[in-house]
Amino acid sequence: MIGRLNHVAIAVPDLEAAMEQYRGALGAKVGAPQDEPDHGVTVVFIELPNTKIELLYPLGNDSPINGFLDKNPAGGIHHMCYEVEDISAARDQLLQSGARVLGSGEPKIGAHGKPVLFLHPKDFQGCLIELEQV
């Protein structure tokens, strides 16, 4: 069902410092910050030859990233995103297998302008999984 790894998301306490670290120390191509109010985050994508890194920074006091950063003040890996061809079919198959879809179960539009869903980390070895339709 899952396709290629789309990105690894890293929650960061200082977005500018993280961007500069990837740009300067690692020589990566770093995109511009993009606010995603529906998800409560500001994102920055770092382009790699085989995937992307997504830097996540809280957008407002109600951001779900605030709780993560409270527990992990230095930041850390927040989730993995896999591509799927049909997000509704993937959701239905996962629900039948007993996996839990977070939120209403209906896809939202993600940072790439494509439908996304998140799967409960307790169902996937403690890792929050994002599925993105391609």
N, CA, C and O atoms as a DFTB+ gen file, in Angstrom:
536 C
 N C O
     1  1       0.813      -1.200       0.000
     2  2       0.000       0.000       0.000
     3  2       0.851       1.257       0.000
     4  3       0.601       2.183      -0.771
     5  1       1.878       1.289       0.881
     6  2       2.666       2.526       0.942
     7  2       3.687       2.561      -0.184
     8  3       4.214       1.539      -0.625
     9  1       3.934       3.761      -0.616
    10  2       4.941       3.989      -1.647
    11  2       6.217       4.503      -1.024
    12  3       6.639       4.048       0.039
    13  1       6.815       5.442      -1.691
    14  2       8.105       5.942      -1.235
    15  2       7.969       6.831      -0.005
    16  3       6.893       7.350       0.292
    17  1       9.071       6.992       0.696
    18  2       9.151       7.914       1.823
    19  2       9.093       9.325       1.261
    20  3       9.950       9.716       0.469
    21  1       8.088      10.089       1.667
    22  2       7.957      11.461       1.176
    23  2       8.826      12.411       1.982
    24  3       9.555      13.225       1.415
    25  1       8.749      12.308       3.319
    26  2       9.597      13.145       4.160
    27  2       9.660      12.617       5.585
    28  3       8.828      11.820       6.019
    29  1      10.669      13.087       6.291
    30  2      10.807      12.896       7.731
    31  2      10.639      14.278       8.339
    32  3      11.324      15.221       7.945
    33  1       9.724      14.401       9.301
    34  2       9.445      15.691       9.928
    35  2      10.173      15.798      11.265
    36  3      10.147      14.879      12.084
    37  1      10.816      16.929      11.459
    38  2      11.559      17.193      12.691
    39  2      10.988      18.453      13.324
    40  3      10.980      19.517      12.706
    41  1      10.513      18.330      14.553
    42  2      10.038      19.491      15.311
    43  2      11.262      20.229      15.846
    44  3      12.191      19.623      16.379
    45  1      11.239      21.561      15.689
    46  2      12.401      22.358      16.096
    47  2      11.962      23.516      16.989
    48  3      10.910      24.112      16.756
    49  1      12.768      23.843      18.023
    50  2      12.422      24.959      18.902
    51  2      12.819      26.320      18.329
    52  3      12.308      27.349      18.771
    53  1      13.726      26.334      17.348
    54  2      14.196      27.577      16.734
    55  2      14.294      27.340      15.228
    56  3      15.263      26.755      14.744
    57  1      13.297      27.793      14.506
    58  2      13.216      27.525      13.071
    59  2      14.373      28.143      12.299
    60  3      14.971      27.481      11.451
    61  1      14.696      29.391      12.575
    62  2      15.784      30.061      11.853
    63  2      17.117      29.352      12.068
    64  3      17.889      29.176      11.124
    65  1      17.388      28.944      13.305
    66  2      18.646      28.250      13.595
    67  2      18.698      26.909      12.871
    68  3      19.743      26.528      12.344
    69  1      17.587      26.198      12.844
    70  2      17.551      24.904      12.160
    71  2      17.748      25.077      10.657
    72  3      18.475      24.308      10.028
    73  1      17.097      26.092      10.083
    74  2      17.264      26.359       8.652
    75  2      18.724      26.659       8.325
    76  3      19.267      26.144       7.348
    77  1      19.350      27.488       9.142
    78  2      20.740      27.860       8.896
    79  2      21.671      26.658       9.058
    80  3      22.649      26.528       8.322
    81  1      21.371      25.785      10.012
    82  2      22.205      24.595      10.201
    83  2      22.171      23.701       8.960
    84  3      23.208      23.218       8.506
    85  1      20.984      23.487       8.424
    86  2      20.874      22.659       7.216
    87  2      21.493      23.361       6.003
    88  3      22.159      22.728       5.184
    89  1      21.270      24.658       5.899
    90  2      21.800      25.419       4.763
    91  2      23.326      25.544       4.862
    92  3      24.045      25.264       3.903
    93  1      23.804      25.966       6.034
    94  2      25.229      26.250       6.205
    95  2      26.073      25.008       6.429
    96  3      26.944      24.695       5.618
    97  1      25.826      24.303       7.514
    98  2      26.667      23.162       7.878
    99  2      26.526      21.998       6.908
   100  3      27.508      21.322       6.602
   101  1      25.296      21.758       6.419
   102  2      25.069      20.596       5.560
   103  2      24.972      20.942       4.073
   104  3      24.958      20.045       3.230
   105  1      24.905      22.225       3.749
   106  2      24.850      22.626       2.353
   107  2      23.586      22.211       1.631
   108  3      23.612      21.972       0.423
   109  1      22.480      22.122       2.350
   110  2      21.214      21.663       1.771
   111  2      20.432      22.814       1.152
   112  3      20.611      23.979       1.507
   113  1      19.563      22.451       0.219
   114  2      18.634      23.408      -0.372
   115  2      17.448      23.544       0.579
   116  3      16.683      22.599       0.766
   117  1      17.302      24.718       1.174
   118  2      16.292      24.974       2.199
   119  2      15.224      25.892       1.619
   120  3      15.531      26.974       1.120
   121  1      13.972      25.456       1.686
   122  2      12.860      26.258       1.189
   123  2      12.482      27.375       2.141
   124  3      13.073      27.535       3.208
   125  1      11.489      28.138       1.735
   126  2      10.995      29.251       2.552
   127  2       9.976      28.740       3.573
   128  3       9.283      27.756       3.313
   129  1       9.877      29.400       4.732
   130  2       8.848      29.032       5.708
   131  2       7.452      29.195       5.111
   132  3       7.178      30.126       4.354
   133  1       6.588      28.263       5.477
   134  2       5.220      28.233       4.963
   135  2       4.275      27.964       6.138
   136  3       4.353      26.906       6.762
   137  1       3.394      28.903       6.439
   138  2       2.424      28.710       7.521
   139  2       1.309      27.782       7.064
   140  3       0.779      27.918       5.961
   141  1       0.963      26.840       7.928
   142  2      -0.133      25.900       7.683
   143  2      -1.117      26.005       8.851
   144  3      -1.079      25.189       9.772
   145  1      -2.000      27.015       8.812
   146  2      -2.902      27.250       9.940
   147  2      -3.824      26.073      10.265
   148  3      -4.163      25.868      11.431
   149  1      -4.235      25.301       9.265
   150  2      -5.111      24.148       9.528
   151  2      -4.427      23.074      10.354
   152  3      -5.087      22.257      10.995
   153  1      -3.088      23.080      10.336
   154  2      -2.322      22.081      11.080
   155  2      -1.585      22.694      12.273
   156  3      -0.969      21.972      13.057
   157  1      -1.643      24.022      12.414
   158  2      -1.018      24.695      13.547
   159  2       0.503      24.709      13.508
   160  3       1.156      24.714      14.551
   161  1       1.070      24.717      12.297
   162  2       2.520      24.674      12.182
   163  2       3.020      25.619      11.088
   164  3       2.290      25.983      10.165
   165  1       4.271      25.995      11.224
   166  2       5.035      26.593      10.139
   167  2       5.987      25.502       9.682
   168  3       6.647      24.869      10.506
   169  1       6.064      25.278       8.379
   170  2       6.919      24.227       7.840
   171  2       7.966      24.818       6.910
   172  3       7.758      25.845       6.264
   173  1       9.094      24.133       6.868
   174  2      10.157      24.431       5.912
   175  2      10.604      23.088       5.354
   176  3      10.910      22.164       6.109
   177  1      10.641      22.982       4.022
   178  2      11.093      21.741       3.405
   179  2      12.532      21.869       2.949
   180  3      12.934      22.871       2.357
   181  1      13.297      20.827       3.240
   182  2      14.685      20.714       2.820
   183  2      14.722      19.615       1.776
   184  3      14.369      18.468       2.050
   185  1      15.154      19.979       0.577
   186  2      15.172      19.035      -0.545
   187  2      16.442      18.192      -0.504
   188  3      17.554      18.716      -0.440
   189  1      16.253      16.889      -0.542
   190  2      17.364      15.948      -0.644
   191  2      17.224      15.186      -1.958
   192  3      16.146      15.200      -2.552
   193  1      18.269      14.527      -2.426
   194  2      18.156      13.803      -3.691
   195  2      17.080      12.712      -3.688
   196  3      16.489      12.431      -4.731
   197  1      16.819      12.097      -2.536
   198  2      15.901      10.963      -2.506
   199  2      14.643      11.178      -1.662
   200  3      13.761      10.320      -1.659
   201  1      14.538      12.296      -0.952
   202  2      13.367      12.580      -0.113
   203  2      13.453      14.023       0.358
   204  3      14.203      14.822      -0.203
   205  1      12.691      14.353       1.383
   206  2      12.718      15.694       1.971
   207  2      12.778      15.571       3.495
   208  3      12.395      14.555       4.074
   209  1      13.264      16.622       4.112
   210  2      13.159      16.816       5.557
   211  2      12.182      17.963       5.735
   212  3      12.279      18.978       5.046
   213  1      11.244      17.808       6.652
   214  2      10.281      18.867       6.958
   215  2      10.572      19.374       8.361
   216  3      10.458      18.628       9.334
   217  1      10.948      20.641       8.465
   218  2      11.115      21.255       9.777
   219  2       9.758      21.778      10.217
   220  3       9.083      22.471       9.455
   221  1       9.356      21.456      11.432
   222  2       8.072      21.875      11.993
   223  2       8.309      22.837      13.141
   224  3       9.124      22.582      14.027
   225  1       7.588      23.943      13.111
   226  2       7.684      24.936      14.172
   227  2       6.262      25.335      14.558
   228  3       5.411      25.473      13.680
   229  1       5.981      25.524      15.851
   230  2       4.613      25.857      16.273
   231  2       4.101      27.154      15.643
   232  3       4.822      28.147      15.546
   233  1       2.858      27.114      15.227
   234  2       2.170      28.299      14.726
   235  2       1.041      28.581      15.716
   236  3      -0.054      28.032      15.593
   237  1       1.315      29.434      16.688
   238  2       0.317      29.785      17.694
   239  2       0.388      28.907      18.928
   240  3       1.090      27.896      18.962
   241  1      -0.358      29.323      19.942
   242  2      -0.348      28.633      21.239
   243  2      -1.037      27.283      21.217
   244  3      -0.762      26.440      22.072
   245  1      -1.932      27.056      20.252
   246  2      -2.670      25.797      20.192
   247  2      -2.003      24.766      19.287
   248  3      -2.594      23.723      19.007
   249  1      -0.805      25.032      18.834
   250  2      -0.113      24.122      17.931
   251  2       0.146      22.768      18.598
   252  3       0.567      22.724      19.754
   253  1      -0.100      21.664      17.883
   254  2       0.222      20.352      18.443
   255  2       1.729      20.159      18.645
   256  3       2.147      19.262      19.377
   257  1       2.526      20.982      18.009
   258  2       3.980      20.879      18.155
   259  2       4.433      21.393      19.518
   260  3       5.486      20.983      20.008
   261  1       3.659      22.286      20.139
   262  2       4.029      22.794      21.469
   263  2       4.165      21.666      22.475
   264  3       5.134      21.631      23.234
   265  1       3.213      20.744      22.495
   266  2       3.274      19.618      23.420
   267  2       4.495      18.743      23.169
   268  3       5.152      18.288      24.105
   269  1       4.787      18.517      21.899
   270  2       5.958      17.718      21.544
   271  2       7.231      18.400      22.039
   272  3       8.103      17.751      22.617
   273  1       7.337      19.715      21.811
   274  2       8.531      20.439      22.241
   275  2       8.620      20.568      23.758
   276  3       9.721      20.661      24.301
   277  1       7.479      20.576      24.454
   278  2       7.504      20.568      25.921
   279  2       8.187      19.294      26.427
   280  3       8.952      19.326      27.391
   281  1       7.895      18.174      25.759
   282  2       8.479      16.883      26.150
   283  2       9.891      16.704      25.600
   284  3      10.694      15.957      26.159
   285  1      10.184      17.394      24.499
   286  2      11.476      17.268      23.811
   287  2      12.007      18.675      23.511
   288  3      11.955      19.112      22.361
   289  1      12.514      19.389      24.517
   290  2      12.877      20.794      24.337
   291  2      13.910      21.056      23.242
   292  3      13.939      22.150      22.677
   293  1      14.741      20.092      22.939
   294  2      15.744      20.268      21.891
   295  2      15.179      19.933      20.511
   296  3      15.866      20.093      19.502
   297  1      13.928      19.467      20.465
   298  2      13.319      19.047      19.208
   299  2      13.555      17.574      18.972
   300  3      14.087      16.867      19.828
   301  1      13.151      17.116      17.789
   302  2      13.362      15.710      17.456
   303  2      12.435      15.258      16.346
   304  3      11.589      16.017      15.870
   305  1      12.609      14.013      15.942
   306  2      11.776      13.459      14.877
   307  2      10.332      13.410      15.357
   308  3      10.034      12.852      16.413
   309  1       9.450      13.995      14.575
   310  2       8.032      14.069      14.920
   311  2       7.209      13.020      14.191
   312  3       6.370      12.360      14.805
   313  1       7.434      12.853      12.881
   314  2       6.694      11.836      12.124
   315  2       7.402      11.482      10.826
   316  3       8.328      12.161      10.382
   317  1       6.926      10.386      10.235
   318  2       7.384       9.927       8.921
   319  2       6.190      10.024       7.989
   320  3       5.063       9.728       8.388
   321  1       6.428      10.438       6.744
   322  2       5.351      10.551       5.766
   323  2       5.612       9.610       4.598
   324  3       6.669       9.659       3.968
   325  1       4.626       8.745       4.317
   326  2       4.698       7.816       3.207
   327  2       3.658       8.199       2.163
   328  3       2.585       8.704       2.493
   329  1       3.985       7.957       0.923
   330  2       3.055       8.235      -0.169
   331  2       2.125       7.046      -0.395
   332  3       2.521       5.888      -0.262
   333  1       0.880       7.364      -0.741
   334  2      -0.097       6.347      -1.138
   335  2      -0.804       6.848      -2.396
   336  3      -0.931       8.053      -2.614
   337  1      -1.257       5.913      -3.211
   338  2      -1.946       6.303      -4.444
   339  2      -3.369       6.769      -4.184
   340  3      -3.837       7.717      -4.814
   341  1      -4.066       6.106      -3.256
   342  2      -5.468       6.406      -2.966
   343  2      -5.632       6.481      -1.457
   344  3      -5.686       5.453      -0.782
   345  1      -5.712       7.690      -0.931
   346  2      -5.721       7.866       0.523
   347  2      -6.976       7.290       1.170
   348  3      -6.910       6.781       2.289
   349  1      -8.116       7.360       0.489
   350  2      -9.355       6.806       1.057
   351  2      -9.289       5.284       1.122
   352  3      -9.708       4.684       2.111
   353  1      -8.769       4.667       0.078
   354  2      -8.626       3.204       0.084
   355  2      -7.615       2.780       1.150
   356  3      -7.824       1.783       1.841
   357  1      -6.520       3.533       1.287
   358  2      -5.518       3.227       2.312
   359  2      -6.134       3.344       3.704
   360  3      -5.918       2.485       4.559
   361  1      -6.900       4.410       3.925
   362  2      -7.566       4.602       5.220
   363  2      -8.490       3.432       5.527
   364  3      -8.461       2.882       6.628
   365  1      -9.304       3.058       4.556
   366  2     -10.262       1.974       4.779
   367  2      -9.551       0.664       5.091
   368  3      -9.980      -0.078       5.975
   369  1      -8.481       0.376       4.381
   370  2      -7.715      -0.848       4.631
   371  2      -7.090      -0.821       6.019
   372  3      -7.092      -1.829       6.725
   373  1      -6.557       0.332       6.410
   374  2      -5.948       0.457       7.731
   375  2      -6.980       0.308       8.842
   376  3      -6.724      -0.361       9.843
   377  1      -8.141       0.926       8.670
   378  2      -9.193       0.797       9.676
   379  2      -9.625      -0.657       9.820
   380  3      -9.872      -1.118      10.934
   381  1      -9.720      -1.383       8.712
   382  2     -10.095      -2.800       8.764
   383  2      -9.051      -3.623       9.497
   384  3      -9.375      -4.638      10.114
   385  1      -7.790      -3.186       9.431
   386  2      -6.724      -3.927      10.103
   387  2      -6.628      -3.562      11.582
   388  3      -5.839      -4.159      12.315
   389  1      -7.429      -2.577      12.031
   390  2      -7.415      -2.187      13.436
   391  2      -6.607      -0.942      13.739
   392  3      -6.537      -0.523      14.894
   393  1      -5.996      -0.340      12.728
   394  2      -5.227       0.891      12.954
   395  2      -6.182       2.052      13.210
   396  3      -7.320       2.055      12.740
   397  1      -5.701       3.027      13.956
   398  2      -6.496       4.215      14.254
   399  2      -6.009       5.406      13.437
   400  3      -4.815       5.694      13.360
   401  1      -6.979       6.086      12.830
   402  2      -6.702       7.307      12.090
   403  2      -7.020       8.471      13.016
   404  3      -8.087       8.498      13.630
   405  1      -6.120       9.423      13.124
   406  2      -6.326      10.558      14.016
   407  2      -7.310      11.556      13.406
   408  3      -7.486      11.609      12.189
   409  1      -7.939      12.335      14.263
   410  2      -8.891      13.351      13.816
   411  2     -10.198      12.711      13.388
   412  3     -10.603      11.673      13.911
   413  1     -10.843      13.346      12.436
   414  2     -12.162      12.888      11.987
   415  2     -12.090      11.662      11.090
   416  3     -13.110      11.017      10.847
   417  1     -10.904      11.331      10.595
   418  2     -10.764      10.232       9.650
   419  2     -10.863      10.692       8.208
   420  3     -10.612       9.923       7.280
   421  1     -11.230      11.949       8.030
   422  2     -11.300      12.513       6.676
   423  2      -9.988      13.210       6.360
   424  3      -9.446      13.918       7.209
   425  1      -9.468      13.023       5.154
   426  2      -8.208      13.682       4.792
   427  2      -8.318      15.200       4.847
   428  3      -9.364      15.777       4.550
   429  1      -7.214      15.830       5.234
   430  2      -7.059      17.285       5.171
   431  2      -6.031      17.575       4.091
   432  3      -5.282      16.688       3.683
   433  1      -5.998      18.794       3.638
   434  2      -4.987      19.196       2.671
   435  2      -3.714      19.558       3.429
   436  3      -3.732      20.381       4.345
   437  1      -2.615      18.931       3.033
   438  2      -1.337      19.140       3.698
   439  2      -0.509      20.227       3.052
   440  3      -0.986      20.949       2.176
   441  1       0.730      20.340       3.485
   442  2       1.632      21.400       3.047
   443  2       1.970      21.332       1.560
   444  3       2.356      22.341       0.970
   445  1       1.831      20.163       0.949
   446  2       2.098      20.026      -0.483
   447  2       0.839      20.224      -1.318
   448  3       0.867      20.046      -2.535
   449  1      -0.272      20.595      -0.666
   450  2      -1.529      20.787      -1.391
   451  2      -2.217      19.489      -1.744
   452  3      -3.086      19.464      -2.616
   453  1      -1.842      18.411      -1.081
   454  2      -2.412      17.085      -1.354
   455  2      -3.068      16.545      -0.085
   456  3      -2.708      16.956       1.018
   457  1      -4.036      15.618      -0.230
   458  2      -4.714      15.051       0.939
   459  2      -3.750      14.251       1.823
   460  3      -2.909      13.495       1.337
   461  1      -3.904      14.444       3.139
   462  2      -3.085      13.724       4.114
   463  2      -3.955      13.197       5.256
   464  3      -5.029      13.726       5.545
   465  1      -3.457      12.143       5.891
   466  2      -4.042      11.570       7.106
   467  2      -2.894      11.208       8.042
   468  3      -1.774      10.948       7.602
   469  1      -3.191      11.195       9.339
   470  2      -2.204      10.765      10.323
   471  2      -2.710       9.525      11.042
   472  3      -3.899       9.407      11.336
   473  1      -1.793       8.597      11.323
   474  2      -2.110       7.342      11.989
   475  2      -1.533       7.350      13.397
   476  3      -0.435       7.855      13.629
   477  1      -2.287       6.784      14.332
   478  2      -1.908       6.810      15.745
   479  2      -0.548       6.135      15.959
   480  3      -0.329       5.018      15.492
   481  1       0.366       6.817      16.668
   482  2       1.698       6.244      16.880
   483  2       1.694       4.939      17.676
   484  3       2.589       4.113      17.495
   485  1       0.716       4.737      18.545
   486  2       0.686       3.494      19.322
   487  2       0.416       2.280      18.445
   488  3       0.665       1.146      18.856
   489  1      -0.088       2.510      17.244
   490  2      -0.346       1.405      16.320
   491  2       0.845       1.120      15.406
   492  3       0.831       0.146      14.655
   493  1       1.892       1.980      15.469
   494  2       3.042       1.852      14.565
   495  2       4.357       2.044      15.311
   496  3       5.150       2.926      14.980
   497  1       4.576       1.206      16.324
   498  2       5.819       1.155      17.085
   499  2       6.237       2.515      17.631
   500  3       7.426       2.828      17.686
   501  1       5.252       3.329      18.036
   502  2       5.536       4.619      18.647
   503  2       5.831       5.730      17.658
   504  3       6.214       6.826      18.066
   505  1       5.660       5.473      16.359
   506  2       5.962       6.476      15.343
   507  2       4.668       7.021      14.743
   508  3       3.844       6.262      14.233
   509  1       4.500       8.332      14.808
   510  2       3.382       8.982      14.136
   511  2       3.623       8.862      12.637
   512  3       4.698       9.201      12.144
   513  1       2.612       8.377      11.916
   514  2       2.724       8.166      10.474
   515  2       1.773       9.113       9.769
   516  3       0.600       9.217      10.130
   517  1       2.285       9.799       8.762
   518  2       1.464      10.605       7.873
   519  2       1.392       9.892       6.538
   520  3       2.405       9.408       6.033
   521  1       0.204       9.825       5.966
   522  2       0.037       9.321       4.607
   523  2      -0.341      10.500       3.724
   524  3      -1.177      11.322       4.097
   525  1       0.278      10.578       2.551
   526  2      -0.005      11.644       1.609
   527  2      -0.354      11.027       0.256
   528  3       0.399      10.211      -0.275
   529  1      -1.486      11.417      -0.288
   530  2      -1.882      10.924      -1.608
   531  2      -1.048      11.606      -2.677
   532  3      -0.868      12.824      -2.654
   533  1      -0.537      10.815      -3.618
   534  2       0.255      11.381      -4.718
   535  2      -0.435      11.180      -6.049
   536  3       0.087      11.593      -7.084
